[in-house]
């Protein structure tokens, strides 16, 4: 469909704390160049790399309880 989307960390970055989505309908002519550059960056970072990002799993970080349990098992107590 060609709709650019971007995931932003925190709703406060959108300008309002009760905002969960933002849709731009009208843009001033003096801001169109900046908006087109922003759209180009968003499309390259999110839309094009969607499959690659979707298949990437997080790193297996072990919590403090699991680390304690593993260290006890290794020490033999």
PDB file of N, CA, C, O and CB in Angstrom:
ATOM      1  N   UNK A   1       0.803  -1.188   0.000  1.00  0.00           N
ATOM      2  CA  UNK A   1       0.000   0.000   0.000  1.00  0.00           C
ATOM      3  C   UNK A   1       0.852   1.260   0.000  1.00  0.00           C
ATOM      4  O   UNK A   1       0.365   2.328  -0.369  1.00  0.00           O
ATOM      5  CB  UNK A   1      -0.917  -0.006   1.179  1.00  0.00           C
ATOM      6  N   UNK A   2       2.095   1.158   0.400  1.00  0.00           N
ATOM      7  CA  UNK A   2       2.978   2.313   0.369  1.00  0.00           C
ATOM      8  C   UNK A   2       2.781   3.292   1.514  1.00  0.00           C
ATOM      9  O   UNK A   2       3.192   4.448   1.413  1.00  0.00           O
ATOM     10  CB  UNK A   2       2.798   3.024  -0.903  1.00  0.00           C
ATOM     11  N   UNK A   3       2.167   2.855   2.589  1.00  0.00           N
ATOM     12  CA  UNK A   3       1.949   3.732   3.738  1.00  0.00           C
ATOM     13  C   UNK A   3       3.163   3.632   4.645  1.00  0.00           C
ATOM     14  O   UNK A   3       3.532   2.546   5.092  1.00  0.00           O
ATOM     15  CB  UNK A   3       0.638   3.357   4.508  1.00  0.00           C
ATOM     16  N   UNK A   4       3.773   4.763   4.910  1.00  0.00           N
ATOM     17  CA  UNK A   4       4.947   4.778   5.781  1.00  0.00           C
ATOM     18  C   UNK A   4       4.492   4.721   7.232  1.00  0.00           C
ATOM     19  O   UNK A   4       3.553   5.411   7.627  1.00  0.00           O
ATOM     20  CB  UNK A   4       5.819   6.040   5.527  1.00  0.00           C
ATOM     21  N   UNK A   5       5.165   3.895   8.017  1.00  0.00           N
ATOM     22  CA  UNK A   5       4.862   3.837   9.446  1.00  0.00           C
ATOM     23  C   UNK A   5       6.162   3.783  10.216  1.00  0.00           C
ATOM     24  O   UNK A   5       7.193   3.375   9.681  1.00  0.00           O
ATOM     25  CB  UNK A   5       3.968   2.615   9.789  1.00  0.00           C
ATOM     26  N   UNK A   6       6.114   4.188  11.451  1.00  0.00           N
ATOM     27  CA  UNK A   6       7.305   4.226  12.284  1.00  0.00           C
ATOM     28  C   UNK A   6       6.890   3.942  13.720  1.00  0.00           C
ATOM     29  O   UNK A   6       5.864   4.435  14.189  1.00  0.00           O
ATOM     30  CB  UNK A   6       8.036   5.599  12.170  1.00  0.00           C
ATOM     31  N   UNK A   7       7.683   3.152  14.406  1.00  0.00           N
ATOM     32  CA  UNK A   7       7.426   2.857  15.811  1.00  0.00           C
ATOM     33  C   UNK A   7       8.283   3.807  16.642  1.00  0.00           C
ATOM     34  O   UNK A   7       9.503   3.865  16.486  1.00  0.00           O
ATOM     35  CB  UNK A   7       7.737   1.351  16.154  1.00  0.00           C
ATOM     36  N   UNK A   8       7.627   4.540  17.517  1.00  0.00           N
ATOM     37  CA  UNK A   8       8.316   5.542  18.317  1.00  0.00           C
ATOM     38  C   UNK A   8       8.257   5.115  19.774  1.00  0.00           C
ATOM     39  O   UNK A   8       7.207   4.713  20.275  1.00  0.00           O
ATOM     40  CB  UNK A   8       7.690   6.955  18.121  1.00  0.00           C
ATOM     41  N   UNK A   9       9.388   5.205  20.440  1.00  0.00           N
ATOM     42  CA  UNK A   9       9.446   4.834  21.852  1.00  0.00           C
ATOM     43  C   UNK A   9       8.845   5.957  22.691  1.00  0.00           C
ATOM     44  O   UNK A   9       9.415   7.043  22.792  1.00  0.00           O
ATOM     45  CB  UNK A   9      10.911   4.539  22.292  1.00  0.00           C
ATOM     46  N   UNK A  10       7.726   5.694  23.270  1.00  0.00           N
ATOM     47  CA  UNK A  10       7.084   6.659  24.154  1.00  0.00           C
ATOM     48  C   UNK A  10       6.129   7.582  23.423  1.00  0.00           C
ATOM     49  O   UNK A  10       6.472   8.173  22.399  1.00  0.00           O
ATOM     50  CB  UNK A  10       8.124   7.474  24.859  1.00  0.00           C
ATOM     51  N   UNK A  11       4.927   7.698  23.962  1.00  0.00           N
ATOM     52  CA  UNK A  11       3.917   8.559  23.347  1.00  0.00           C
ATOM     53  C   UNK A  11       4.252  10.029  23.523  1.00  0.00           C
ATOM     54  O   UNK A  11       3.771  10.861  22.755  1.00  0.00           O
ATOM     55  CB  UNK A  11       2.547   8.270  23.935  1.00  0.00           C
ATOM     56  N   UNK A  12       5.056  10.366  24.502  1.00  0.00           N
ATOM     57  CA  UNK A  12       5.395  11.759  24.749  1.00  0.00           C
ATOM     58  C   UNK A  12       6.210  12.349  23.605  1.00  0.00           C
ATOM     59  O   UNK A  12       6.185  13.562  23.401  1.00  0.00           O
ATOM     60  CB  UNK A  12       6.160  11.890  26.053  1.00  0.00           C
ATOM     61  N   UNK A  13       6.928  11.522  22.858  1.00  0.00           N
ATOM     62  CA  UNK A  13       7.700  12.017  21.721  1.00  0.00           C
ATOM     63  C   UNK A  13       6.812  12.490  20.579  1.00  0.00           C
ATOM     64  O   UNK A  13       7.255  13.254  19.722  1.00  0.00           O
ATOM     65  CB  UNK A  13       8.635  10.939  21.223  1.00  0.00           C
ATOM     66  N   UNK A  14       5.570  12.044  20.561  1.00  0.00           N
ATOM     67  CA  UNK A  14       4.639  12.503  19.534  1.00  0.00           C
ATOM     68  C   UNK A  14       4.059  13.872  19.872  1.00  0.00           C
ATOM     69  O   UNK A  14       3.360  14.467  19.052  1.00  0.00           O
ATOM     70  CB  UNK A  14       3.515  11.494  19.355  1.00  0.00           C
ATOM     71  N   UNK A  15       4.336  14.366  21.049  1.00  0.00           N
ATOM     72  CA  UNK A  15       3.875  15.687  21.429  1.00  0.00           C
ATOM     73  C   UNK A  15       2.745  15.692  22.436  1.00  0.00           C
ATOM     74  O   UNK A  15       2.464  16.721  23.050  1.00  0.00           O
ATOM     75  CB  UNK A  15       3.450  16.414  20.232  1.00  0.00           C
ATOM     76  N   UNK A  16       2.103  14.567  22.611  1.00  0.00           N
ATOM     77  CA  UNK A  16       1.021  14.473  23.592  1.00  0.00           C
ATOM     78  C   UNK A  16       1.143  13.144  24.310  1.00  0.00           C
ATOM     79  O   UNK A  16       1.540  12.143  23.714  1.00  0.00           O
ATOM     80  CB  UNK A  16      -0.379  14.616  22.917  1.00  0.00           C
ATOM     81  N   UNK A  17       0.804  13.134  25.580  1.00  0.00           N
ATOM     82  CA  UNK A  17       0.927  11.906  26.352  1.00  0.00           C
ATOM     83  C   UNK A  17      -0.222  10.944  26.121  1.00  0.00           C
ATOM     84  O   UNK A  17      -0.104   9.764  26.451  1.00  0.00           O
ATOM     85  CB  UNK A  17       1.019  12.229  27.806  1.00  0.00           C
ATOM     86  N   UNK A  18      -1.335  11.415  25.562  1.00  0.00           N
ATOM     87  CA  UNK A  18      -2.464  10.524  25.330  1.00  0.00           C
ATOM     88  C   UNK A  18      -2.622  10.181  23.850  1.00  0.00           C
ATOM     89  O   UNK A  18      -3.715   9.835  23.400  1.00  0.00           O
ATOM     90  CB  UNK A  18      -3.742  11.155  25.855  1.00  0.00           C
ATOM     91  N   UNK A  19      -1.547  10.277  23.109  1.00  0.00           N
ATOM     92  CA  UNK A  19      -1.585  10.001  21.670  1.00  0.00           C
ATOM     93  C   UNK A  19      -0.964   8.634  21.402  1.00  0.00           C
ATOM     94  O   UNK A  19       0.102   8.325  21.934  1.00  0.00           O
ATOM     95  CB  UNK A  19      -0.839  11.110  20.867  1.00  0.00           C
ATOM     96  N   UNK A  20      -1.613   7.823  20.591  1.00  0.00           N
ATOM     97  CA  UNK A  20      -1.054   6.517  20.251  1.00  0.00           C
ATOM     98  C   UNK A  20      -0.797   6.382  18.761  1.00  0.00           C
ATOM     99  O   UNK A  20      -0.092   5.466  18.338  1.00  0.00           O
ATOM    100  CB  UNK A  20      -1.983   5.413  20.712  1.00  0.00           C
ATOM    101  N   UNK A  21      -1.352   7.273  17.961  1.00  0.00           N
ATOM    102  CA  UNK A  21      -1.136   7.249  16.512  1.00  0.00           C
ATOM    103  C   UNK A  21      -1.180   8.678  15.989  1.00  0.00           C
ATOM    104  O   UNK A  21      -1.805   9.558  16.581  1.00  0.00           O
ATOM    105  CB  UNK A  21      -2.204   6.359  15.793  1.00  0.00           C
ATOM    106  N   UNK A  22      -0.510   8.885  14.878  1.00  0.00           N
ATOM    107  CA  UNK A  22      -0.435  10.204  14.284  1.00  0.00           C
ATOM    108  C   UNK A  22      -0.636  10.070  12.789  1.00  0.00           C
ATOM    109  O   UNK A  22       0.051   9.277  12.144  1.00  0.00           O
ATOM    110  CB  UNK A  22       0.912  10.892  14.606  1.00  0.00           C
ATOM    111  N   UNK A  23      -1.559  10.825  12.229  1.00  0.00           N
ATOM    112  CA  UNK A  23      -1.808  10.808  10.786  1.00  0.00           C
ATOM    113  C   UNK A  23      -1.679  12.226  10.255  1.00  0.00           C
ATOM    114  O   UNK A  23      -2.328  13.145  10.754  1.00  0.00           O
ATOM    115  CB  UNK A  23      -3.218  10.217  10.459  1.00  0.00           C
ATOM    116  N   UNK A  24      -0.842  12.401   9.247  1.00  0.00           N
ATOM    117  CA  UNK A  24      -0.646  13.718   8.644  1.00  0.00           C
ATOM    118  C   UNK A  24      -1.510  13.811   7.401  1.00  0.00           C
ATOM    119  O   UNK A  24      -1.407  12.973   6.506  1.00  0.00           O
ATOM    120  CB  UNK A  24       0.853  13.969   8.299  1.00  0.00           C
ATOM    121  N   UNK A  25      -2.360  14.823   7.340  1.00  0.00           N
ATOM    122  CA  UNK A  25      -3.238  14.986   6.179  1.00  0.00           C
ATOM    123  C   UNK A  25      -2.834  16.183   5.332  1.00  0.00           C
ATOM    124  O   UNK A  25      -2.791  16.080   4.106  1.00  0.00           O
ATOM    125  CB  UNK A  25      -4.683  15.139   6.628  1.00  0.00           C
ATOM    126  N   UNK A  26      -2.540  17.310   5.959  1.00  0.00           N
ATOM    127  CA  UNK A  26      -2.128  18.515   5.237  1.00  0.00           C
ATOM    128  C   UNK A  26      -0.755  18.943   5.721  1.00  0.00           C
ATOM    129  O   UNK A  26      -0.472  18.922   6.919  1.00  0.00           O
ATOM    130  CB  UNK A  26      -3.156  19.661   5.426  1.00  0.00           C
ATOM    131  N   UNK A  27       0.099  19.334   4.775  1.00  0.00           N
ATOM    132  CA  UNK A  27       1.454  19.758   5.109  1.00  0.00           C
ATOM    133  C   UNK A  27       1.703  21.099   4.426  1.00  0.00           C
ATOM    134  O   UNK A  27       1.366  21.284   3.256  1.00  0.00           O
ATOM    135  CB  UNK A  27       2.519  18.685   4.670  1.00  0.00           C
ATOM    136  N   UNK A  28       2.298  22.031   5.170  1.00  0.00           N
ATOM    137  CA  UNK A  28       2.658  23.316   4.572  1.00  0.00           C
ATOM    138  C   UNK A  28       3.687  23.108   3.474  1.00  0.00           C
ATOM    139  O   UNK A  28       4.495  22.182   3.539  1.00  0.00           O
ATOM    140  CB  UNK A  28       3.202  24.287   5.641  1.00  0.00           C
ATOM    141  N   UNK A  29       3.658  23.958   2.480  1.00  0.00           N
ATOM    142  CA  UNK A  29       4.564  23.800   1.341  1.00  0.00           C
ATOM    143  C   UNK A  29       6.020  23.979   1.749  1.00  0.00           C
ATOM    144  O   UNK A  29       6.901  23.372   1.140  1.00  0.00           O
ATOM    145  CB  UNK A  29       4.210  24.795   0.245  1.00  0.00           C
ATOM    146  N   UNK A  30       6.299  24.798   2.765  1.00  0.00           N
ATOM    147  CA  UNK A  30       7.687  24.987   3.192  1.00  0.00           C
ATOM    148  C   UNK A  30       8.201  23.818   4.028  1.00  0.00           C
ATOM    149  O   UNK A  30       9.404  23.740   4.276  1.00  0.00           O
ATOM    150  CB  UNK A  30       7.814  26.274   3.985  1.00  0.00           C
ATOM    151  N   UNK A  31       7.335  22.909   4.471  1.00  0.00           N
ATOM    152  CA  UNK A  31       7.751  21.737   5.250  1.00  0.00           C
ATOM    153  C   UNK A  31       7.767  20.460   4.423  1.00  0.00           C
ATOM    154  O   UNK A  31       8.140  19.407   4.940  1.00  0.00           O
ATOM    155  CB  UNK A  31       6.834  21.555   6.438  1.00  0.00           C
ATOM    156  N   UNK A  32       7.377  20.518   3.166  1.00  0.00           N
ATOM    157  CA  UNK A  32       7.276  19.308   2.349  1.00  0.00           C
ATOM    158  C   UNK A  32       8.626  18.643   2.122  1.00  0.00           C
ATOM    159  O   UNK A  32       8.703  17.415   2.068  1.00  0.00           O
ATOM    160  CB  UNK A  32       6.645  19.636   1.017  1.00  0.00           C
ATOM    161  N   UNK A  33       9.690  19.425   1.989  1.00  0.00           N
ATOM    162  CA  UNK A  33      11.021  18.853   1.768  1.00  0.00           C
ATOM    163  C   UNK A  33      11.474  18.062   2.994  1.00  0.00           C
ATOM    164  O   UNK A  33      12.003  16.958   2.866  1.00  0.00           O
ATOM    165  CB  UNK A  33      12.044  19.965   1.442  1.00  0.00           C
ATOM    166  N   UNK A  34      11.263  18.630   4.179  1.00  0.00           N
ATOM    167  CA  UNK A  34      11.644  17.932   5.413  1.00  0.00           C
ATOM    168  C   UNK A  34      10.804  16.672   5.609  1.00  0.00           C
ATOM    169  O   UNK A  34      11.313  15.638   6.041  1.00  0.00           O
ATOM    170  CB  UNK A  34      11.489  18.864   6.631  1.00  0.00           C
ATOM    171  N   UNK A  35       9.521  16.766   5.288  1.00  0.00           N
ATOM    172  CA  UNK A  35       8.640  15.612   5.431  1.00  0.00           C
ATOM    173  C   UNK A  35       9.019  14.503   4.459  1.00  0.00           C
ATOM    174  O   UNK A  35       8.990  13.328   4.822  1.00  0.00           O
ATOM    175  CB  UNK A  35       7.189  16.025   5.215  1.00  0.00           C
ATOM    176  N   UNK A  36       9.371  14.860   3.234  1.00  0.00           N
ATOM    177  CA  UNK A  36       9.755  13.824   2.269  1.00  0.00           C
ATOM    178  C   UNK A  36      11.040  13.127   2.694  1.00  0.00           C
ATOM    179  O   UNK A  36      11.184  11.921   2.497  1.00  0.00           O
ATOM    180  CB  UNK A  36       9.926  14.431   0.871  1.00  0.00           C
ATOM    181  N   UNK A  37      11.982  13.880   3.279  1.00  0.00           N
ATOM    182  CA  UNK A  37      13.217  13.265   3.781  1.00  0.00           C
ATOM    183  C   UNK A  37      12.908  12.342   4.958  1.00  0.00           C
ATOM    184  O   UNK A  37      13.464  11.248   5.054  1.00  0.00           O
ATOM    185  CB  UNK A  37      14.236  14.353   4.206  1.00  0.00           C
ATOM    186  N   UNK A  38      12.024  12.782   5.848  1.00  0.00           N
ATOM    187  CA  UNK A  38      11.619  11.954   6.985  1.00  0.00           C
ATOM    188  C   UNK A  38      10.930  10.679   6.508  1.00  0.00           C
ATOM    189  O   UNK A  38      11.200   9.598   7.032  1.00  0.00           O
ATOM    190  CB  UNK A  38      10.686  12.743   7.921  1.00  0.00           C
ATOM    191  N   UNK A  39      10.047  10.793   5.524  1.00  0.00           N
ATOM    192  CA  UNK A  39       9.364   9.621   4.976  1.00  0.00           C
ATOM    193  C   UNK A  39      10.347   8.650   4.338  1.00  0.00           C
ATOM    194  O   UNK A  39      10.187   7.434   4.451  1.00  0.00           O
ATOM    195  CB  UNK A  39       8.319  10.048   3.950  1.00  0.00           C
ATOM    196  N   UNK A  40      11.355   9.180   3.674  1.00  0.00           N
ATOM    197  CA  UNK A  40      12.370   8.327   3.052  1.00  0.00           C
ATOM    198  C   UNK A  40      13.127   7.533   4.118  1.00  0.00           C
ATOM    199  O   UNK A  40      13.385   6.342   3.943  1.00  0.00           O
ATOM    200  CB  UNK A  40      13.355   9.177   2.214  1.00  0.00           C
ATOM    201  N   UNK A  41      13.476   8.184   5.202  1.00  0.00           N
ATOM    202  CA  UNK A  41      14.187   7.511   6.298  1.00  0.00           C
ATOM    203  C   UNK A  41      13.292   6.465   6.954  1.00  0.00           C
ATOM    204  O   UNK A  41      13.734   5.350   7.230  1.00  0.00           O
ATOM    205  CB  UNK A  41      14.663   8.538   7.350  1.00  0.00           C
ATOM    206  N   UNK A  42      12.037   6.824   7.201  1.00  0.00           N
ATOM    207  CA  UNK A  42      11.098   5.899   7.841  1.00  0.00           C
ATOM    208  C   UNK A  42      10.876   4.677   6.968  1.00  0.00           C
ATOM    209  O   UNK A  42      10.878   3.553   7.470  1.00  0.00           O
ATOM    210  CB  UNK A  42       9.759   6.595   8.127  1.00  0.00           C
ATOM    211  N   UNK A  43      10.686   4.876   5.676  1.00  0.00           N
ATOM    212  CA  UNK A  43      10.450   3.742   4.780  1.00  0.00           C
ATOM    213  C   UNK A  43      11.658   2.828   4.717  1.00  0.00           C
ATOM    214  O   UNK A  43      11.503   1.607   4.673  1.00  0.00           O
ATOM    215  CB  UNK A  43      10.098   4.231   3.382  1.00  0.00           C
ATOM    216  N   UNK A  44      12.867   3.393   4.711  1.00  0.00           N
ATOM    217  CA  UNK A  44      14.059   2.547   4.641  1.00  0.00           C
ATOM    218  C   UNK A  44      14.303   1.810   5.949  1.00  0.00           C
ATOM    219  O   UNK A  44      14.816   0.691   5.930  1.00  0.00           O
ATOM    220  CB  UNK A  44      15.279   3.381   4.285  1.00  0.00           C
ATOM    221  N   UNK A  45      13.950   2.408   7.086  1.00  0.00           N
ATOM    222  CA  UNK A  45      14.211   1.776   8.379  1.00  0.00           C
ATOM    223  C   UNK A  45      13.130   0.804   8.815  1.00  0.00           C
ATOM    224  O   UNK A  45      13.435  -0.163   9.514  1.00  0.00           O
ATOM    225  CB  UNK A  45      14.373   2.824   9.423  1.00  0.00           C
ATOM    226  N   UNK A  46      11.887   1.021   8.434  1.00  0.00           N
ATOM    227  CA  UNK A  46      10.798   0.187   8.927  1.00  0.00           C
ATOM    228  C   UNK A  46      10.120  -0.618   7.825  1.00  0.00           C
ATOM    229  O   UNK A  46      10.014  -1.840   7.931  1.00  0.00           O
ATOM    230  CB  UNK A  46       9.780   1.042   9.621  1.00  0.00           C
ATOM    231  N   UNK A  47       9.665   0.042   6.778  1.00  0.00           N
ATOM    232  CA  UNK A  47       8.884  -0.657   5.760  1.00  0.00           C
ATOM    233  C   UNK A  47       9.720  -1.659   4.975  1.00  0.00           C
ATOM    234  O   UNK A  47       9.274  -2.783   4.744  1.00  0.00           O
ATOM    235  CB  UNK A  47       8.265   0.341   4.809  1.00  0.00           C
ATOM    236  N   UNK A  48      10.917  -1.275   4.566  1.00  0.00           N
ATOM    237  CA  UNK A  48      11.747  -2.146   3.740  1.00  0.00           C
ATOM    238  C   UNK A  48      12.347  -3.272   4.574  1.00  0.00           C
ATOM    239  O   UNK A  48      12.431  -4.405   4.100  1.00  0.00           O
ATOM    240  CB  UNK A  48      12.859  -1.339   3.059  1.00  0.00           C
ATOM    241  N   UNK A  49      12.762  -2.989   5.794  1.00  0.00           N
ATOM    242  CA  UNK A  49      13.423  -3.990   6.636  1.00  0.00           C
ATOM    243  C   UNK A  49      12.455  -4.742   7.535  1.00  0.00           C
ATOM    244  O   UNK A  49      12.887  -5.323   8.530  1.00  0.00           O
ATOM    245  CB  UNK A  49      14.476  -3.331   7.482  1.00  0.00           C
ATOM    246  N   UNK A  50      11.177  -4.755   7.228  1.00  0.00           N
ATOM    247  CA  UNK A  50      10.170  -5.379   8.094  1.00  0.00           C
ATOM    248  C   UNK A  50      10.453  -6.856   8.322  1.00  0.00           C
ATOM    249  O   UNK A  50      10.458  -7.312   9.465  1.00  0.00           O
ATOM    250  CB  UNK A  50       8.782  -5.210   7.493  1.00  0.00           C
ATOM    251  N   UNK A  51      10.687  -7.604   7.265  1.00  0.00           N
ATOM    252  CA  UNK A  51      10.918  -9.051   7.403  1.00  0.00           C
ATOM    253  C   UNK A  51      12.165  -9.331   8.224  1.00  0.00           C
ATOM    254  O   UNK A  51      12.167 -10.231   9.064  1.00  0.00           O
ATOM    255  CB  UNK A  51      11.044  -9.712   6.022  1.00  0.00           C
ATOM    256  N   UNK A  52      13.223  -8.568   7.989  1.00  0.00           N
ATOM    257  CA  UNK A  52      14.468  -8.772   8.721  1.00  0.00           C
ATOM    258  C   UNK A  52      14.267  -8.484  10.208  1.00  0.00           C
ATOM    259  O   UNK A  52      14.752  -9.236  11.053  1.00  0.00           O
ATOM    260  CB  UNK A  52      15.583  -7.880   8.148  1.00  0.00           C
ATOM    261  N   UNK A  53      13.569  -7.422  10.528  1.00  0.00           N
ATOM    262  CA  UNK A  53      13.340  -7.068  11.930  1.00  0.00           C
ATOM    263  C   UNK A  53      12.371  -8.030  12.597  1.00  0.00           C
ATOM    264  O   UNK A  53      12.497  -8.303  13.790  1.00  0.00           O
ATOM    265  CB  UNK A  53      12.812  -5.643  12.037  1.00  0.00           C
ATOM    266  N   UNK A  54      11.412  -8.542  11.852  1.00  0.00           N
ATOM    267  CA  UNK A  54      10.423  -9.450  12.419  1.00  0.00           C
ATOM    268  C   UNK A  54      11.058 -10.779  12.802  1.00  0.00           C
ATOM    269  O   UNK A  54      10.639 -11.397  13.780  1.00  0.00           O
ATOM    270  CB  UNK A  54       9.280  -9.677  11.432  1.00  0.00           C
ATOM    271  N   UNK A  55      12.037 -11.222  12.071  1.00  0.00           N
ATOM    272  CA  UNK A  55      12.673 -12.518  12.334  1.00  0.00           C
ATOM    273  C   UNK A  55      13.783 -12.438  13.376  1.00  0.00           C
ATOM    274  O   UNK A  55      14.289 -13.472  13.812  1.00  0.00           O
ATOM    275  CB  UNK A  55      13.233 -13.081  11.052  1.00  0.00           C
ATOM    276  N   UNK A  56      14.166 -11.248  13.780  1.00  0.00           N
ATOM    277  CA  UNK A  56      15.249 -11.076  14.743  1.00  0.00           C
ATOM    278  C   UNK A  56      14.714 -11.266  16.162  1.00  0.00           C
ATOM    279  O   UNK A  56      13.810 -10.555  16.601  1.00  0.00           O
ATOM    280  CB  UNK A  56      15.904  -9.678  14.589  1.00  0.00           C
ATOM    281  N   UNK A  57      15.279 -12.220  16.854  1.00  0.00           N
ATOM    282  CA  UNK A  57      14.868 -12.492  18.227  1.00  0.00           C
ATOM    283  C   UNK A  57      15.829 -11.798  19.178  1.00  0.00           C
ATOM    284  O   UNK A  57      16.949 -11.451  18.802  1.00  0.00           O
ATOM    285  CB  UNK A  57      14.822 -14.018  18.506  1.00  0.00           C
ATOM    286  N   UNK A  58      15.397 -11.603  20.377  1.00  0.00           N
ATOM    287  CA  UNK A  58      16.221 -10.956  21.386  1.00  0.00           C
ATOM    288  C   UNK A  58      17.351 -11.855  21.861  1.00  0.00           C
ATOM    289  O   UNK A  58      17.352 -13.062  21.619  1.00  0.00           O
ATOM    290  CB  UNK A  58      15.370 -10.540  22.561  1.00  0.00           C
ATOM    291  N   UNK A  59      18.291 -11.253  22.526  1.00  0.00           N
ATOM    292  CA  UNK A  59      19.446 -11.969  23.060  1.00  0.00           C
ATOM    293  C   UNK A  59      19.018 -12.660  24.347  1.00  0.00           C
ATOM    294  O   UNK A  59      18.267 -12.090  25.139  1.00  0.00           O
ATOM    295  CB  UNK A  59      20.655 -11.003  23.309  1.00  0.00           C
ATOM    296  N   UNK A  60      19.490 -13.882  24.561  1.00  0.00           N
ATOM    297  CA  UNK A  60      19.109 -14.647  25.741  1.00  0.00           C
ATOM    298  C   UNK A  60      19.786 -14.149  26.998  1.00  0.00           C
ATOM    299  O   UNK A  60      20.824 -14.681  27.391  1.00  0.00           O
ATOM    300  CB  UNK A  60      19.429 -16.097  25.540  1.00  0.00           C
ATOM    301  N   UNK A  61      19.230 -13.157  27.625  1.00  0.00           N
ATOM    302  CA  UNK A  61      19.772 -12.611  28.863  1.00  0.00           C
ATOM    303  C   UNK A  61      19.141 -13.364  30.022  1.00  0.00           C
ATOM    304  O   UNK A  61      17.919 -13.487  30.107  1.00  0.00           O
ATOM    305  CB  UNK A  61      19.509 -11.074  28.977  1.00  0.00           C
ATOM    306  N   UNK A  62      19.988 -13.865  30.913  1.00  0.00           N
ATOM    307  CA  UNK A  62      19.518 -14.649  32.046  1.00  0.00           C
ATOM    308  C   UNK A  62      19.318 -13.722  33.237  1.00  0.00           C
ATOM    309  O   UNK A  62      20.147 -12.850  33.498  1.00  0.00           O
ATOM    310  CB  UNK A  62      20.516 -15.790  32.392  1.00  0.00           C
ATOM    311  N   UNK A  63      18.231 -13.910  33.948  1.00  0.00           N
ATOM    312  CA  UNK A  63      17.921 -13.098  35.117  1.00  0.00           C
ATOM    313  C   UNK A  63      18.757 -13.483  36.319  1.00  0.00           C
ATOM    314  O   UNK A  63      19.496 -14.467  36.287  1.00  0.00           O
ATOM    315  CB  UNK A  63      16.463 -13.216  35.456  1.00  0.00           C
ATOM    316  N   UNK A  64      18.639 -12.704  37.378  1.00  0.00           N
ATOM    317  CA  UNK A  64      19.465 -12.913  38.569  1.00  0.00           C
ATOM    318  C   UNK A  64      19.134 -14.230  39.265  1.00  0.00           C
ATOM    319  O   UNK A  64      20.040 -14.898  39.765  1.00  0.00           O
ATOM    320  CB  UNK A  64      19.284 -11.754  39.544  1.00  0.00           C
ATOM    321  N   UNK A  65      17.854 -14.623  39.311  1.00  0.00           N
ATOM    322  CA  UNK A  65      17.477 -15.885  39.949  1.00  0.00           C
ATOM    323  C   UNK A  65      18.048 -17.071  39.184  1.00  0.00           C
ATOM    324  O   UNK A  65      18.540 -18.024  39.788  1.00  0.00           O
ATOM    325  CB  UNK A  65      15.951 -16.005  40.044  1.00  0.00           C
ATOM    326  N   UNK A  66      17.984 -17.015  37.871  1.00  0.00           N
ATOM    327  CA  UNK A  66      18.524 -18.111  37.063  1.00  0.00           C
ATOM    328  C   UNK A  66      20.031 -18.191  37.197  1.00  0.00           C
ATOM    329  O   UNK A  66      20.586 -19.287  37.264  1.00  0.00           O
ATOM    330  CB  UNK A  66      18.139 -17.938  35.594  1.00  0.00           C
ATOM    331  N   UNK A  67      20.706 -17.048  37.238  1.00  0.00           N
ATOM    332  CA  UNK A  67      22.159 -17.048  37.425  1.00  0.00           C
ATOM    333  C   UNK A  67      22.534 -17.663  38.762  1.00  0.00           C
ATOM    334  O   UNK A  67      23.499 -18.423  38.844  1.00  0.00           O
ATOM    335  CB  UNK A  67      22.714 -15.623  37.329  1.00  0.00           C
ATOM    336  N   UNK A  68      21.784 -17.345  39.811  1.00  0.00           N
ATOM    337  CA  UNK A  68      22.046 -17.913  41.125  1.00  0.00           C
ATOM    338  C   UNK A  68      21.856 -19.422  41.112  1.00  0.00           C
ATOM    339  O   UNK A  68      22.667 -20.158  41.675  1.00  0.00           O
ATOM    340  CB  UNK A  68      21.137 -17.276  42.172  1.00  0.00           C
ATOM    341  N   UNK A  69      20.783 -19.888  40.469  1.00  0.00           N
ATOM    342  CA  UNK A  69      20.493 -21.317  40.387  1.00  0.00           C
ATOM    343  C   UNK A  69      21.596 -22.048  39.614  1.00  0.00           C
ATOM    344  O   UNK A  69      22.024 -23.129  40.018  1.00  0.00           O
ATOM    345  CB  UNK A  69      19.124 -21.551  39.715  1.00  0.00           C
ATOM    346  N   UNK A  70      22.050 -21.467  38.519  1.00  0.00           N
ATOM    347  CA  UNK A  70      23.107 -22.096  37.716  1.00  0.00           C
ATOM    348  C   UNK A  70      24.410 -22.146  38.497  1.00  0.00           C
ATOM    349  O   UNK A  70      25.119 -23.151  38.453  1.00  0.00           O
ATOM    350  CB  UNK A  70      23.312 -21.335  36.392  1.00  0.00           C
ATOM    351  N   UNK A  71      24.733 -21.070  39.212  1.00  0.00           N
ATOM    352  CA  UNK A  71      25.977 -21.070  39.988  1.00  0.00           C
ATOM    353  C   UNK A  71      25.927 -22.093  41.121  1.00  0.00           C
ATOM    354  O   UNK A  71      26.946 -22.707  41.438  1.00  0.00           O
ATOM    355  CB  UNK A  71      26.248 -19.675  40.558  1.00  0.00           C
ATOM    356  N   UNK A  72      24.753 -22.285  41.739  1.00  0.00           N
ATOM    357  CA  UNK A  72      24.616 -23.301  42.782  1.00  0.00           C
ATOM    358  C   UNK A  72      24.776 -24.697  42.206  1.00  0.00           C
ATOM    359  O   UNK A  72      25.405 -25.553  42.828  1.00  0.00           O
ATOM    360  CB  UNK A  72      23.262 -23.174  43.478  1.00  0.00           C
ATOM    361  N   UNK A  73      24.212 -24.941  41.022  1.00  0.00           N
ATOM    362  CA  UNK A  73      24.341 -26.253  40.391  1.00  0.00           C
ATOM    363  C   UNK A  73      25.783 -26.541  39.998  1.00  0.00           C
ATOM    364  O   UNK A  73      26.236 -27.680  40.110  1.00  0.00           O
ATOM    365  CB  UNK A  73      23.440 -26.342  39.165  1.00  0.00           C
ATOM    366  N   UNK A  74      26.511 -25.526  39.539  1.00  0.00           N
ATOM    367  CA  UNK A  74      27.907 -25.714  39.144  1.00  0.00           C
ATOM    368  C   UNK A  74      28.798 -25.967  40.350  1.00  0.00           C
ATOM    369  O   UNK A  74      29.744 -26.751  40.275  1.00  0.00           O
ATOM    370  CB  UNK A  74      28.409 -24.499  38.376  1.00  0.00           C
ATOM    371  N   UNK A  75      28.495 -25.300  41.472  1.00  0.00           N
ATOM    372  CA  UNK A  75      29.338 -25.462  42.661  1.00  0.00           C
ATOM    373  C   UNK A  75      29.065 -26.790  43.367  1.00  0.00           C
ATOM    374  O   UNK A  75      29.913 -27.280  44.113  1.00  0.00           O
ATOM    375  CB  UNK A  75      29.112 -24.300  43.633  1.00  0.00           C
ATOM    376  N   UNK A  76      27.889 -27.373  43.138  1.00  0.00           N
ATOM    377  CA  UNK A  76      27.596 -28.672  43.719  1.00  0.00           C
ATOM    378  C   UNK A  76      26.893 -28.613  45.056  1.00  0.00           C
ATOM    379  O   UNK A  76      26.752 -29.653  45.699  1.00  0.00           O
ATOM    380  CB  UNK A  76      28.842 -29.433  43.868  1.00  0.00           C
ATOM    381  N   UNK A  77      26.451 -27.475  45.503  1.00  0.00           N
ATOM    382  CA  UNK A  77      25.737 -27.386  46.781  1.00  0.00           C
ATOM    383  C   UNK A  77      24.261 -27.369  46.587  1.00  0.00           C
ATOM    384  O   UNK A  77      23.511 -27.297  47.560  1.00  0.00           O
ATOM    385  CB  UNK A  77      26.153 -26.165  47.542  1.00  0.00           C
TER     386      UNK A  77
END
